[in-house]
Amino acid sequence: MNYEDRVDLEIIEDLLEMSDEDNPEFFADHLVRFSKFMDENKQNLIDAIQGCERGKVETIAHSMTGSSANFGAKYLAELCRSLEQNAKSMDSGEMKLKYGDICVEYDQFSAYIRRKGA
């Protein structure tokens, strides 16, 4: 499978096009904000999972779903949505596995998007 099947190229291209001579750092600035948001929320998410705070897991995963989708990280958004929708029925081990999947996909998306914006 081509990695580009896991992203929304239209959103990514739109974000890249917004970096122009009037605002050349638009994409880079948004990437920094997205990365900071995701890093903070990944930590908050694992803390909530370890504390078995299912409502908090849902809320954090919901925020991560929206941010991922808005940045074109389609598969990452799907993983976050799955955790959000199933947190109440998952045990701690299942949530940790899903968290691991989210972290792996986030790392892959980050590498991909940095190459696109370079």
Secondary structure, DSSP 8 states (H G I E B T S, - for coil): --GGGGS-HHHHHHHHHT-BTTBTTHHHHHHHHHHHHHHHHHHHHHHHHHTT-HHHHHHHHHHHHHHHHHTT-HHHHHHHHHHHHHTTT--HHHHHHHHHHHHHHHHHHHHHHHHHH-
